Amino acid sequence: MNQIRKRAQEKREEICRDRRYLHQNPEIGMDLPGTVSYIGERLSEMGIKWNFCGGELSEKMTADYMEAGFPEMKKAVGITAVIGQGSPCILLRADMDALPIREETGLPYCSANGYGHMCGHDSHAAMLLGAAGILKEMESELCGSVKLLFQPGEDTGAGAKMMVAGGALRNPDVDAAFGLHVQPLQETGRVGYCRGVNSASLDTFILKIKGKGGHSSQPQICVDPLMILNQVYQAVNLLVTREVDPAAMATLTCGVVKGGTAVNIIPDTAELHIGVRTLDLGASEHLRRRIPEVIDHYVRAWNGDYEMTVFQTPCTYSDRKFVKEMLPFLEETAGRENVEEIPPMSGTEDFGYVTREVPGMFVFIGAGKEGNAPLHNAHMVLDEEVLPIGAAIYADAAVSWLKKKRNEE
Protein backbone atom coordinates (compact mmCIF):
# COMPACT_ATOMS: atom_id res chain seq x y z
CA MET A 1 0.00 0.00 0.00
CA ASN A 2 1.50 3.37 -1.01
CA GLN A 3 1.89 6.13 1.57
CA ILE A 4 -1.00 8.21 0.28
CA ARG A 5 -3.36 5.21 0.40
CA LYS A 6 -2.14 4.49 3.95
CA ARG A 7 -2.74 8.10 5.02
CA ALA A 8 -6.21 8.10 3.47
CA GLN A 9 -7.08 4.96 5.39
CA GLU A 10 -5.94 6.64 8.61
CA LYS A 11 -8.34 9.50 7.81
CA ARG A 12 -11.28 7.16 7.13
CA GLU A 13 -13.39 8.21 10.13
CA GLU A 14 -12.86 11.88 9.37
CA ILE A 15 -13.90 11.40 5.74
CA CYS A 16 -16.95 9.42 6.88
CA ARG A 17 -17.99 12.21 9.25
CA ASP A 18 -17.81 14.74 6.42
CA ARG A 19 -19.79 12.48 4.12
CA ARG A 20 -22.48 11.77 6.71
CA TYR A 21 -22.95 15.44 7.54
CA LEU A 22 -23.38 16.30 3.85
CA HIS A 23 -25.63 13.28 3.36
CA GLN A 24 -27.92 14.35 6.18
CA ASN A 25 -28.14 17.94 4.95
CA PRO A 26 -28.61 17.77 1.15
CA GLU A 27 -29.29 20.78 -1.06
CA ILE A 28 -30.19 20.83 -4.74
CA GLY A 29 -29.34 23.09 -7.65
CA MET A 30 -26.75 25.79 -8.12
CA ASP A 31 -26.95 27.64 -4.80
CA LEU A 32 -26.07 25.41 -1.83
CA PRO A 33 -25.43 27.74 1.12
CA GLY A 34 -25.25 25.13 3.87
CA THR A 35 -23.05 22.78 1.86
CA VAL A 36 -20.68 25.55 0.77
CA SER A 37 -20.45 26.86 4.32
CA TYR A 38 -19.54 23.43 5.69
CA ILE A 39 -16.89 22.74 3.04
CA GLY A 40 -15.40 26.20 3.50
CA GLU A 41 -15.16 25.69 7.25
CA ARG A 42 -13.49 22.32 6.81
CA LEU A 43 -10.91 23.74 4.39
CA SER A 44 -10.19 26.59 6.80
CA GLU A 45 -9.66 24.06 9.61
CA MET A 46 -6.98 22.45 7.44
CA GLY A 47 -5.25 25.78 6.87
CA ILE A 48 -6.31 25.90 3.22
CA LYS A 49 -7.32 29.27 1.79
CA TRP A 50 -10.35 29.11 -0.45
CA ASN A 51 -12.53 31.33 -2.64
CA PHE A 52 -16.08 31.37 -3.88
CA CYS A 53 -16.50 30.54 -7.57
CA GLY A 54 -19.48 31.08 -9.85
CA GLY A 55 -21.72 33.99 -10.64
CA GLU A 56 -25.21 35.38 -10.99
CA LEU A 57 -27.74 33.57 -13.15
CA SER A 58 -29.62 35.63 -15.69
CA GLU A 59 -33.34 36.13 -15.12
CA LYS A 60 -34.03 33.87 -18.10
CA MET A 61 -31.74 31.13 -16.78
CA THR A 62 -33.43 31.32 -13.39
CA ALA A 63 -36.86 31.09 -15.02
CA ASP A 64 -35.75 28.26 -17.31
CA TYR A 65 -34.56 26.13 -14.40
CA MET A 66 -37.77 26.78 -12.48
CA GLU A 67 -39.63 25.52 -15.56
CA ALA A 68 -37.47 22.38 -15.35
CA GLY A 69 -38.58 21.81 -11.75
CA PHE A 70 -35.74 23.35 -9.75
CA PRO A 71 -36.29 25.89 -6.97
CA GLU A 72 -35.61 29.55 -7.67
CA MET A 73 -31.86 29.95 -8.20
CA LYS A 74 -30.35 33.39 -8.74
CA LYS A 75 -26.68 32.43 -8.47
CA ALA A 76 -24.30 29.52 -8.79
CA VAL A 77 -21.81 29.18 -5.93
CA GLY A 78 -18.92 26.74 -5.72
CA ILE A 79 -15.55 26.72 -3.96
CA THR A 80 -12.02 26.70 -5.34
CA ALA A 81 -8.78 26.34 -3.39
CA VAL A 82 -5.14 26.01 -4.39
CA ILE A 83 -2.54 23.85 -2.66
CA GLY A 84 1.10 24.23 -3.73
CA GLN A 85 2.38 26.83 -6.15
CA GLY A 86 3.61 27.34 -9.66
CA SER A 87 3.17 25.33 -12.81
CA PRO A 88 1.96 22.83 -13.85
CA CYS A 89 -1.52 22.86 -12.29
CA ILE A 90 -3.99 20.00 -12.08
CA LEU A 91 -7.65 20.46 -11.15
CA LEU A 92 -9.45 17.95 -8.91
CA ARG A 93 -13.21 18.30 -9.14
CA ALA A 94 -16.01 17.06 -6.88
CA ASP A 95 -19.70 17.84 -7.32
CA MET A 96 -21.77 18.48 -4.19
CA ASP A 97 -25.45 18.94 -5.11
CA ALA A 98 -28.21 16.45 -4.27
CA LEU A 99 -31.40 15.30 -5.98
CA PRO A 100 -35.10 16.11 -5.46
CA ILE A 101 -35.65 12.56 -4.18
CA ARG A 102 -36.93 11.68 -0.71
CA GLU A 103 -34.47 9.19 0.76
CA GLU A 104 -35.87 5.85 1.93
CA THR A 105 -32.74 4.05 3.19
CA GLY A 106 -33.47 4.21 6.92
CA LEU A 107 -29.82 5.03 7.65
CA PRO A 108 -29.14 6.76 11.00
CA TYR A 109 -27.83 9.75 9.02
CA CYS A 110 -30.67 9.63 6.48
CA SER A 111 -31.83 12.94 5.02
CA ALA A 112 -35.07 14.26 6.44
CA ASN A 113 -35.56 17.42 4.36
CA GLY A 114 -37.17 15.85 1.28
CA TYR A 115 -34.01 15.84 -0.83
CA GLY A 116 -31.42 13.09 -1.05
CA HIS A 117 -27.80 12.44 -1.98
CA MET A 118 -28.87 9.43 -4.02
CA CYS A 119 -26.35 10.58 -6.64
CA GLY A 120 -23.30 9.99 -4.44
CA HIS A 121 -22.13 13.58 -4.67
CA ASP A 122 -21.81 13.78 -0.89
CA SER A 123 -19.15 11.06 -1.10
CA HIS A 124 -17.29 12.89 -3.88
CA ALA A 125 -17.10 16.08 -1.80
CA ALA A 126 -15.99 14.14 1.29
CA MET A 127 -13.33 12.30 -0.70
CA LEU A 128 -11.97 15.57 -2.05
CA LEU A 129 -11.91 17.04 1.47
CA GLY A 130 -9.93 13.99 2.56
CA ALA A 131 -7.55 14.44 -0.38
CA ALA A 132 -7.22 18.14 0.47
CA GLY A 133 -5.99 17.27 3.95
CA ILE A 134 -3.41 14.84 2.57
CA LEU A 135 -2.23 17.30 -0.08
CA LYS A 136 -1.90 20.09 2.49
CA GLU A 137 0.31 17.82 4.60
CA MET A 138 2.46 17.18 1.50
CA GLU A 139 2.37 20.74 0.19
CA SER A 140 6.16 21.27 0.37
CA GLU A 141 6.65 18.15 -1.78
CA LEU A 142 4.27 19.15 -4.58
CA CYS A 143 5.88 19.79 -7.96
CA GLY A 144 3.36 22.45 -8.93
CA SER A 145 -0.21 23.38 -7.97
CA VAL A 146 -3.35 21.42 -7.18
CA LYS A 147 -6.59 23.31 -7.66
CA LEU A 148 -9.65 21.97 -5.88
CA LEU A 149 -13.12 22.59 -7.29
CA PHE A 150 -16.22 21.84 -5.24
CA GLN A 151 -18.96 22.27 -7.82
CA PRO A 152 -22.72 22.84 -7.45
CA GLY A 153 -25.43 22.04 -9.95
CA GLU A 154 -24.10 18.91 -11.68
CA ASP A 155 -27.63 17.57 -11.86
CA THR A 156 -28.79 20.77 -13.53
CA GLY A 157 -26.44 19.87 -16.39
CA ALA A 158 -24.68 23.23 -16.24
CA GLY A 159 -22.98 23.64 -12.84
CA ALA A 160 -19.57 23.01 -14.38
CA LYS A 161 -20.38 25.51 -17.11
CA MET A 162 -21.01 28.19 -14.50
CA MET A 163 -17.77 27.31 -12.68
CA VAL A 164 -15.73 27.54 -15.88
CA ALA A 165 -17.36 30.88 -16.71
CA GLY A 166 -16.60 32.01 -13.15
CA GLY A 167 -12.87 31.40 -13.55
CA ALA A 168 -12.38 27.90 -12.13
CA LEU A 169 -9.74 27.14 -14.75
CA ARG A 170 -7.78 30.36 -14.21
CA ASN A 171 -5.55 31.86 -11.48
CA PRO A 172 -3.59 29.62 -11.74
CA ASP A 173 -4.25 28.35 -15.24
CA VAL A 174 -5.25 24.68 -15.16
CA ASP A 175 -3.27 22.29 -17.38
CA ALA A 176 -5.31 19.12 -16.78
CA ALA A 177 -8.36 18.00 -14.81
CA PHE A 178 -9.45 14.84 -13.00
CA GLY A 179 -12.88 13.81 -11.74
CA LEU A 180 -14.58 10.68 -10.43
CA HIS A 181 -17.99 9.19 -9.65
CA VAL A 182 -19.06 6.35 -7.35
CA GLN A 183 -20.99 3.39 -8.73
CA PRO A 184 -23.07 1.36 -6.21
CA LEU A 185 -23.60 -1.50 -8.68
CA GLN A 186 -19.86 -2.27 -8.90
CA GLU A 187 -17.66 -4.03 -6.37
CA THR A 188 -16.12 -1.58 -3.92
CA GLY A 189 -12.70 -0.40 -5.07
CA ARG A 190 -13.04 -1.35 -8.73
CA VAL A 191 -12.04 1.53 -11.02
CA GLY A 192 -13.39 1.91 -14.54
CA TYR A 193 -12.16 4.36 -17.15
CA CYS A 194 -12.71 5.23 -20.83
CA ARG A 195 -10.53 6.63 -23.56
CA GLY A 196 -12.20 9.32 -25.63
CA VAL A 197 -15.93 9.93 -25.19
CA ASN A 198 -16.78 9.06 -21.60
CA SER A 199 -20.46 10.00 -21.21
CA ALA A 200 -23.42 10.91 -23.37
CA SER A 201 -24.47 14.43 -24.23
CA LEU A 202 -27.92 15.53 -23.06
CA ASP A 203 -30.19 17.93 -24.91
CA THR A 204 -33.46 18.84 -23.19
CA PHE A 205 -36.35 20.61 -24.93
CA ILE A 206 -39.15 21.92 -22.69
CA LEU A 207 -42.05 22.64 -25.02
CA LYS A 208 -45.13 24.66 -24.07
CA ILE A 209 -47.82 24.42 -26.73
CA LYS A 210 -50.42 27.18 -26.89
CA GLY A 211 -53.79 26.35 -28.40
CA LYS A 212 -57.32 27.70 -28.02
CA GLY A 213 -59.47 25.97 -25.45
CA GLY A 214 -63.18 25.28 -25.50
CA HIS A 215 -65.94 22.69 -25.24
CA SER A 216 -65.18 19.21 -26.51
CA SER A 217 -68.42 19.30 -28.56
CA GLN A 218 -67.04 22.18 -30.66
CA PRO A 219 -63.50 21.15 -31.68
CA GLN A 220 -63.84 23.05 -34.97
CA ILE A 221 -63.58 26.40 -33.17
CA CYS A 222 -60.72 25.30 -30.92
CA VAL A 223 -57.02 24.59 -31.38
CA ASP A 224 -56.33 21.42 -29.43
CA PRO A 225 -52.83 21.53 -27.86
CA LEU A 226 -53.14 17.91 -26.71
CA MET A 227 -53.63 16.72 -30.28
CA ILE A 228 -50.62 18.79 -31.36
CA LEU A 229 -48.59 17.36 -28.47
CA ASN A 230 -49.48 13.84 -29.61
CA GLN A 231 -48.32 14.61 -33.15
CA VAL A 232 -45.05 16.10 -31.94
CA TYR A 233 -44.45 13.17 -29.57
CA GLN A 234 -44.67 10.67 -32.42
CA ALA A 235 -42.68 12.78 -34.87
CA VAL A 236 -39.65 13.41 -32.65
CA ASN A 237 -39.46 9.71 -31.75
CA LEU A 238 -39.36 8.89 -35.47
CA LEU A 239 -36.30 11.11 -35.86
CA VAL A 240 -34.18 8.66 -33.86
CA THR A 241 -35.41 5.58 -35.71
CA ARG A 242 -35.37 7.10 -39.22
CA GLU A 243 -32.72 9.83 -39.32
CA VAL A 244 -29.99 8.61 -36.95
CA ASP A 245 -27.47 5.91 -37.87
CA PRO A 246 -28.43 2.75 -35.92
CA ALA A 247 -24.73 2.37 -35.03
CA ALA A 248 -24.89 5.63 -33.06
CA MET A 249 -26.03 5.33 -29.44
CA ALA A 250 -29.00 7.69 -29.31
CA THR A 251 -32.01 7.65 -27.01
CA LEU A 252 -34.99 10.01 -26.93
CA THR A 253 -37.45 10.12 -24.05
CA CYS A 254 -40.48 12.33 -23.52
CA GLY A 255 -40.45 12.17 -19.76
CA VAL A 256 -43.05 14.85 -18.97
CA VAL A 257 -46.48 15.26 -20.57
CA LYS A 258 -48.91 17.78 -19.08
CA GLY A 259 -52.28 19.14 -20.11
CA GLY A 260 -56.01 19.09 -19.56
CA THR A 261 -58.33 19.09 -16.58
CA ALA A 262 -61.52 17.28 -17.69
CA VAL A 263 -62.73 14.95 -20.43
CA ASN A 264 -65.13 17.54 -21.88
CA ILE A 265 -62.69 20.45 -22.00
CA ILE A 266 -60.15 21.18 -24.72
CA PRO A 267 -57.40 23.02 -22.80
CA ASP A 268 -55.54 26.16 -23.79
CA THR A 269 -52.07 24.73 -23.24
CA ALA A 270 -50.09 21.49 -23.06
CA GLU A 271 -46.49 20.73 -22.16
CA LEU A 272 -43.96 18.17 -23.37
CA HIS A 273 -40.38 17.64 -22.10
CA ILE A 274 -38.04 15.88 -24.55
CA GLY A 275 -34.62 14.52 -23.56
CA VAL A 276 -32.01 13.26 -26.03
CA ARG A 277 -28.82 11.43 -25.08
CA THR A 278 -26.12 10.27 -27.48
CA LEU A 279 -22.44 9.35 -27.60
CA ASP A 280 -22.23 10.38 -31.25
CA LEU A 281 -21.35 13.99 -32.05
CA GLY A 282 -22.91 13.85 -35.52
CA ALA A 283 -26.17 12.44 -34.17
CA SER A 284 -26.26 15.09 -31.46
CA GLU A 285 -25.80 17.94 -33.92
CA HIS A 286 -28.43 16.50 -36.28
CA LEU A 287 -31.07 16.08 -33.57
CA ARG A 288 -30.38 19.50 -32.08
CA ARG A 289 -31.27 20.97 -35.47
CA ARG A 290 -34.12 18.69 -36.48
CA ILE A 291 -36.15 18.53 -33.24
CA PRO A 292 -36.86 22.30 -33.22
CA GLU A 293 -37.69 22.13 -36.95
CA VAL A 294 -40.18 19.31 -36.46
CA ILE A 295 -41.75 21.03 -33.46
CA ASP A 296 -42.16 24.29 -35.35
CA HIS A 297 -43.73 22.65 -38.42
CA TYR A 298 -46.19 20.44 -36.53
CA VAL A 299 -47.36 23.14 -34.12
CA ARG A 300 -47.90 25.71 -36.84
CA ALA A 301 -49.51 23.17 -39.18
CA TRP A 302 -52.31 22.83 -36.61
CA ASN A 303 -52.56 26.60 -35.98
CA GLY A 304 -50.91 26.49 -32.57
CA ASP A 305 -48.13 28.54 -31.06
CA TYR A 306 -45.38 27.56 -28.61
CA GLU A 307 -42.56 28.53 -26.32
CA MET A 308 -39.48 26.36 -25.95
CA THR A 309 -36.62 26.22 -23.44
CA VAL A 310 -33.48 24.28 -24.40
CA PHE A 311 -30.70 22.92 -22.15
CA GLN A 312 -27.55 21.34 -23.57
CA THR A 313 -24.80 19.38 -21.78
CA PRO A 314 -21.85 18.11 -23.85
CA CYS A 315 -20.18 14.69 -23.75
CA THR A 316 -17.40 14.28 -21.21
CA TYR A 317 -14.15 13.42 -22.97
CA SER A 318 -11.22 11.57 -21.40
CA ASP A 319 -8.12 12.75 -23.25
CA ARG A 320 -6.22 9.72 -24.56
CA LYS A 321 -2.75 11.06 -23.80
CA PHE A 322 -3.76 12.15 -20.30
CA VAL A 323 -5.39 8.75 -19.65
CA LYS A 324 -2.13 7.03 -20.64
CA GLU A 325 -0.22 9.25 -18.20
CA MET A 326 -2.67 8.68 -15.35
CA LEU A 327 -3.19 4.92 -15.61
CA PRO A 328 0.00 3.88 -13.78
CA PHE A 329 -0.96 6.11 -10.84
CA LEU A 330 -4.49 4.69 -10.68
CA GLU A 331 -3.14 1.14 -10.79
CA GLU A 332 -0.64 1.89 -8.05
CA THR A 333 -3.32 3.30 -5.75
CA ALA A 334 -6.26 1.01 -6.51
CA GLY A 335 -4.31 -2.09 -7.50
CA ARG A 336 -3.70 -3.07 -11.11
CA GLU A 337 -6.19 -5.93 -10.83
CA ASN A 338 -8.92 -3.44 -9.88
CA VAL A 339 -8.51 -1.05 -12.83
CA GLU A 340 -10.22 -1.79 -16.13
CA GLU A 341 -11.32 -0.05 -19.30
CA ILE A 342 -15.11 0.12 -19.63
CA PRO A 343 -17.57 1.32 -22.31
CA PRO A 344 -18.73 4.95 -22.09
CA MET A 345 -21.82 5.50 -20.00
CA SER A 346 -25.15 6.42 -21.56
CA GLY A 347 -25.79 8.85 -18.70
CA THR A 348 -24.63 12.45 -18.73
CA GLU A 349 -21.95 14.18 -16.67
CA ASP A 350 -21.39 17.95 -16.86
CA PHE A 351 -17.63 17.55 -16.32
CA GLY A 352 -17.72 17.77 -20.13
CA TYR A 353 -17.69 21.56 -19.80
CA VAL A 354 -14.23 21.18 -18.20
CA THR A 355 -12.84 18.52 -20.55
CA ARG A 356 -13.61 20.59 -23.63
CA GLU A 357 -11.34 23.32 -22.23
CA VAL A 358 -8.41 21.26 -20.85
CA PRO A 359 -7.26 17.62 -21.10
CA GLY A 360 -9.18 15.59 -18.55
CA MET A 361 -9.96 12.13 -17.24
CA PHE A 362 -13.09 10.87 -15.53
CA VAL A 363 -13.31 7.53 -13.71
CA PHE A 364 -15.91 5.44 -11.91
CA ILE A 365 -15.20 3.80 -8.54
CA GLY A 366 -17.20 0.83 -7.33
CA ALA A 367 -18.97 1.49 -4.03
CA GLY A 368 -21.14 -1.58 -3.52
CA LYS A 369 -21.95 -4.71 -5.47
CA GLU A 370 -24.17 -6.05 -8.21
CA GLY A 371 -27.82 -6.10 -7.19
CA ASN A 372 -27.68 -2.94 -5.07
CA ALA A 373 -30.13 -0.12 -5.61
CA PRO A 374 -28.75 2.07 -8.43
CA LEU A 375 -27.89 5.74 -8.52
CA HIS A 376 -30.90 8.10 -8.41
CA ASN A 377 -32.92 5.53 -6.45
CA ALA A 378 -34.46 6.39 -3.07
CA HIS A 379 -32.96 3.20 -1.58
CA MET A 380 -29.39 3.69 -2.86
CA VAL A 381 -26.74 2.99 -0.19
CA LEU A 382 -22.96 3.30 -0.66
CA ASP A 383 -20.27 1.18 0.95
CA GLU A 384 -18.26 3.75 2.93
CA GLU A 385 -15.09 1.68 2.45
CA VAL A 386 -14.89 3.49 -0.88
CA LEU A 387 -14.28 6.85 0.81
CA PRO A 388 -10.56 6.47 1.69
CA ILE A 389 -9.97 4.79 -1.67
CA GLY A 390 -11.45 7.75 -3.52
CA ALA A 391 -9.54 10.25 -1.38
CA ALA A 392 -6.29 8.41 -2.12
CA ILE A 393 -7.03 8.29 -5.86
CA TYR A 394 -7.67 12.04 -5.92
CA ALA A 395 -4.51 12.87 -3.96
CA ASP A 396 -2.17 10.41 -5.67
CA ALA A 397 -3.40 11.41 -9.13
CA ALA A 398 -2.37 15.00 -8.41
CA VAL A 399 0.94 14.29 -6.64
CA SER A 400 2.15 11.72 -9.17
CA TRP A 401 1.11 13.62 -12.29
CA LEU A 402 2.76 16.83 -11.10
CA LYS A 403 5.95 14.92 -10.33
CA LYS A 404 5.90 13.29 -13.76
CA LYS A 405 5.51 16.65 -15.53
CA ARG A 406 8.29 18.21 -13.47
CA ASN A 407 10.63 15.33 -14.33
CA GLU A 408 9.87 15.81 -18.03
CA GLU A 409 11.07 19.41 -17.95
N, C-alpha and C positions, 0 to 999 in steps of 0.2 A: 504494500500500500504506500503510495507516494505521500510526501509530507503534507501537501494541501488536503488530500483526501483524509488523512489522519486528523488534521486540525478541524476539518468540517465535521467529522464524526464527534469530536470533543465538544463542538458547539451545537450538537443535535437538539438538546433541550431548549436552548435559546431560540433556535430557528423554529422549533415547534411552537413555542410561546407566541412568537410573532405571527406565525401562520394561523394559530387558533384565535388570536385577537382579531385579525383581519377577517377570518371566516365568520366570526360571530357578529361582525359589524359591517356587512356588505353595503356598498353603494353602487349605483349604476350610472352609466353615461360618461360625460366628459368632465363634470365638476364633482369631485369627490372630497369634500372638505375634511371629513373625519379621517379618511384613509391617508390623505396627503399630510395632515397634521401628525398622525402617528409615525409615518415613515420619516418625516423631517425630524421629529424628536429622536427617533432611534439613530439616525445618521449623526445628529449632534452629539448624542451620548458616546458615539465612537470617535468623536473628534474630526468628523468629516464635514467640511463646508458644503452647502448645497444651495441651489437656486430654484425658484419656480420656473417652469417652462410652459409655453402655450400662448393663448391669446383670446381675445373676445370673438365670439361667434356673431356673424351678421344676423340681422333680424330674420332674413329669409332662411338662413341655416337653422336658426332656433325653431322657426315655424315648421320647417321641413321635418326636423327630428321629432317634433311633437306630433306631426301627422303620422310618423312611423311608429308612434307609441311610446316614445321616451318622455320623461318629465321635462319641464321647461329648463333649458340649458342656455345660459348666456355667455359662458366662457369655458375653455378647456384648460385644465390645470394639471401639469405633471411636475416631476422633480428631476433635475439633473445634478450630478456631483462629479468632481474630478479627483482621482487619486493618482499621485505621481506627477510628473511634469515632462514637458518636451514631446518630441515626435519620435516614433509614430504614436498614433492614438487609436485604440480599439473601443468601440461602444458595446456595452452589455445592456440589453433591454429586457425589462419585465413589465408585463401589463398588470393592472391592479383593479379593474372594474369587475363588477358582478353582473348577474342576470336577473331579469324580472321573473324569477321562479321561486315559489315558496318551498323551502327545503323540507324534506320529509325523511331525514336520515335518523333522527332521534339521538344524535350525538350529544354529549354533554355541553359542547360548545356550538351547538346548532344555532343557526340564525333564527331570530324571532321577529324580524322587521318586515317580512314579506318578500325580501329579495334573497338571493342565494349565490354563493360562490361555487356553483355547479359547473363552472368552466375551468376551475383549477387556478385561476389567476392569483388567488390568495397565496398559493404555494409558490408561484413564480416570484412574487414580491418578497416573500420570506426567504427564498433561496438567494435572491440577489442581495438582501440585507445580510445574510450569512456570508456571502462572498465578499461584500463590502468590508466586513470586519476583518476577514482574512487578508484582503488586499491592503487594508490600512496598516496591519501589523507588518506587512512585507514592503511597505511603500519605498523604503530606501533601496530595495533590491530591484524595483521595477525599471525596465529598460524603455521607458516612455510613459504614456498616460493611459489611464483607464477611465472612460467616461461612463457613468451609470445613468440609465434612463428608466425612471418609473413612470409608465405611460397610462393615461386614462383612456376610456372610450374605445378599446379594441373591438368590443361587440357592437359599436356603432358603425364599424367599418372605416372610420376616418380619424381615430385618435392619433395614430402615428402620423397621419398627414398634418394634423394640427401641431404636433411636436416638431416635425421637420420645418414647417413654416415658422415656428416660434424659435428656431435657432438650435435645435438639439444636436445638429451635426456640425456646429461651428463653436469656436472659442473653447477649446482648441478644435481645429478641423479634424473630423473623424476620417480615418483611413480604411477601416473595416468595421463590420458589425456582426454581433452574434446574439441569437435569441433561442429560446427553447419553450417547449410545451409538454405538460404531463399527459399521459395516456392511461386511463384506468383499466383499459382492456388488455394491456400488455404487462408481462411479468415485470415486477419492480426491478429497476436497474438496467433494463434493456434500452439501448439507444438506437434509434433509427434516423437515417439521414437520406437526403436526395441530392443528386447533382442536377443543376438546371432548375426547371420549374418545380416548385416545392408544394404549392397549393393553388387551388382554383381562384380565378377572378370571380367577383360577384357584382352583377349589375341589377339594381332594384328599380322598378318603375311603379310608382304609386299613382294610379289613374283614378280621377274623379270625373265621372260622366254626368253631364247635365242634360236632362231631357225636359219634358213638359208633362207634369202629372195630371191625373184626372180619374174619372170613373171607368172601371174596367169594361162597362157596357158601351163606352164610346172611344175605343182605341184610335179611331180615325182622326180625332182632334187632339190626340196626345202624341208625345214622343217618348217612347218607352225605354228608359235607360237600362232596364234589366235585360231586355231583348238585345240591345246593343252590346251590353257586357257579355252576354252569351256568345255573340258573334265574335267579339274580340278574343274571348277565352279560347275558342276553337282555332281561330286563325293564328294566334301567336304560338300555340302548341304545334301547329303544322309547320311552322318555320324550322323547328329543330329536326323534324322527321323528313322534311323535303328540301331544305336549303343548306343543311350543315352536313359535312362529310361524316358518314357513320364512324370513321376511324377517330374522329375528334371526340373527346369526352365533353359532352355538353348536356346539361339538364335544365329544364325550365319547369318552375312550379308556380302556380297561382295560389298562394297560401292564404290570401284574405279575399273574401267576397262579401260585400255588404250592400243592402238595399231592401226597401219595402217594409211595410208595417202591417198590411192586411191583404187578404186574397182579392178583395174587390177594389183595391186602389192601385193605380199605376203611379209610382212615386216620381218625384222630381229628379232625384239623383241616385246614383249607384257607384260603388267603389270596388276596384280590383287592384290587388298588389301582385306584381309579377317579379319573380326572382330567377336570374339566369346565372349558372355557374359553368365554367369551362376551363380546361387546361390548355386550350388551343387559342393562340393569339388571333389567328385569322378568323376563327369562329366567333370570338368575342367581338371583334370589330364589325363583323357582318351583322350580328344580332343587335348590337348597339345602334346600328343604322336602320335596320329593317323593322324592328319592333315599333319605334315611333312612327314610321311610315304606315305600317299596317293599322295601328291605332287611329291615326289621323284619317285614313281613307274610310275605315269602317264607321267611325263615329259620324263623320260628315255625310256619308252615304245615306244614313238614316236620320239626317237633320238634327243631330245632337251637337253638343259642344263639350269641351273637356278642359281640365287642368291636369298637369302631370308633373310630379316631382321625381327626379332621378338621382340615385346614389351609385357611385362606382368605386370598387375596391380592386386594385390590380393583383395579379399573381405575385406570390413571393418567389424570389429567385435565389437559389443557393449557387453562388459563383464557383465554377468548377476549379479554378486555380486555388481559391481560398479554401474550398473543401479539402483539396489535396494537402494543403498546409496544415489544416486543423485536425485531420484524421488521426495522426499519431498521438496527439495530445488527448483526444477523446478516448482512444484505446488504452492509453496509459492510465487514465483516471477511472474509466468505467470497466476496464478489462477488455482485451481484444475480442474475447469470445462473446461479449455482450453488445458489440457494435456491429450493425448491419445496414446495408443499403436497402431502402424500401421504396415502393412506388409513391409518387406524389399523392397528397390527400385531395379528395374532392371537396373538402371544406375550404373555407376562406380564412386568411390570416392577414391583418393589415400591416404586418411587418414588411409587406411588399412596397410600401411607401418609402421605407428605408433602403431596401435592397435595390431599388431602381436609382438610388443616388450614390451608394457606395457598395463595394463588394461585401456580401454577407453570407451567413450560413444559419440555417434554422434546423433544429433537431427536435425529436420527440423522445421523451423519457418515460419508460414504463413505470406505472405507479399502482399496480394492482395485479389482475390476472384475468384471463379469458372467462367470460360469464358474468363479470361485474356489471353494474349499471353504467351506462356510457356517459360521456360528457353531455351536458345540457339536460340531464335527467334529475328529477327531484330527489332521487335516492342515491345519487353518485357519491361514493366514499373513496378517498385516496389512502393508500398505504403511506404513512408518514416516514417510513424508512427511506423514501425517495428524497426527502428534504436535504439531508447532508450530501447525498450523491449529486443532486442538482447544484447545490452551493459550490461543491468542489469542481464540478464541470465548468461553471461560470468562471471561478477564480483561476483554475489552471489554464483554461482557454486563453485568458488574457495574459497571464504571466508568461506562458510558454511561447505564445505568438509574438509578443513584444521582444522576448529574448532572441527568437529566431530572426526577426527583422533587424535587430541591432547587430547580430553576428554576420548578417549579409552585407552590412555597410562596409 
